[in-house]
Structures are given as C-alpha cells and as structure tokens.
C-alpha cells in the first residue's frame, strides 16, 4: 500500500516523466449558508487541487482542437465535393459508354443494310434482266443484221485555211470574219 500513497490522481498523460508539478490547494468558493439539520455533522470543507501545468496543457489542447476542427470541416467539405464530382463523372461515363455501344450497334446494322443495297443495286443492272424486261414490258426485240440503218452524207468533207491577209488586224474584225466563214460552211450543207 505504501507504493500507492505517492500516486498522483488525474490524467498521467500530462506527466510523462513522473515529475509532478507543484500542487496548489485552492479552497472552493464558500456556499451560501443553509440551515442544515442538527442531526448531521457538518462535512469538512472540500479542497480542490489544481495543477497549473495541466490547466495550461488543457487550454493548449482546446486551442489545437479548435484549429483542428477549423481545418478538418472545410477539408471534409472539399473531399465531399470531389467525391460527388467523381460520382457524377462515373455516371456520365456510364451513359456515354451505353450511347457508344448503341451507336456501334447502329453502325453494324447500317453496314449490313449498305451491303444488302449494294447487292440489290448490282442485280438491278443485270443485262439479262434488262433484256427480259425490255421484251416483256416494252415489246422490244433484238435487232437482226437487216435491221441496221446506216447514215450516208453526200456532202464532201471540207477543210478551210484562213488567209492572214483577209483577216483584219483588230479582234472584232477577225471575229466577224470567222463567223462569216462558219456560216458559209454550214449553209453549204443546208442546200
């Protein structure tokens, strides 16, 4: 029991090396006098022991806790905002992925449709089908060797060489002379 008699009561976290700060006894403030029953004895006046170092450390701890809270709350708000932005970006990414998959599916469908239309287009130009339709719908027949018509021109071929002296030196004169020669060439075929 003797070893427990020297112990300090209260928080030992403030006295890590076992050197206790001087203890000061401060009497409690006197209470208003109340009439107490006579049968009981009056208790001894209570004495409160205050450790100044503990009070200083407790004040420091309260200040550091206030600073901690002032820094922690905005940091938590920023983290929450970033988390919400991250969740929003994930939801947007999911929506874009679904839209991309739908578009890829549509592209595949359109490519298949394009191939089908190309085959249909190629079959539309099948000469056998064109000939069959021309015979059945339009009543056409294939031409024989006797059904060919040849056009013969009785006029002779003519080449015109312009005389440099005949053409006037100015552009308008040369142009009018050229027009007259072209007119003369075509009127010769008309008659």
Secondary structure by P-SEA (a helix, b strand, c coil): cccccccccccccccccccccbbbbbccccccccccccccccccbbbbbbcaaaaaaaaaaaaaaaaaaaaaaaaaaaaaaaaaaaaaaaaaaaaaaaaaaaaaaaaaaaaaaaaaaaaaaaaaacaaaaaaaaacccbbbbbccccbbbbbbcccbbbbbbbcccccccaaaaaaaaaaaaaaaaaaaac
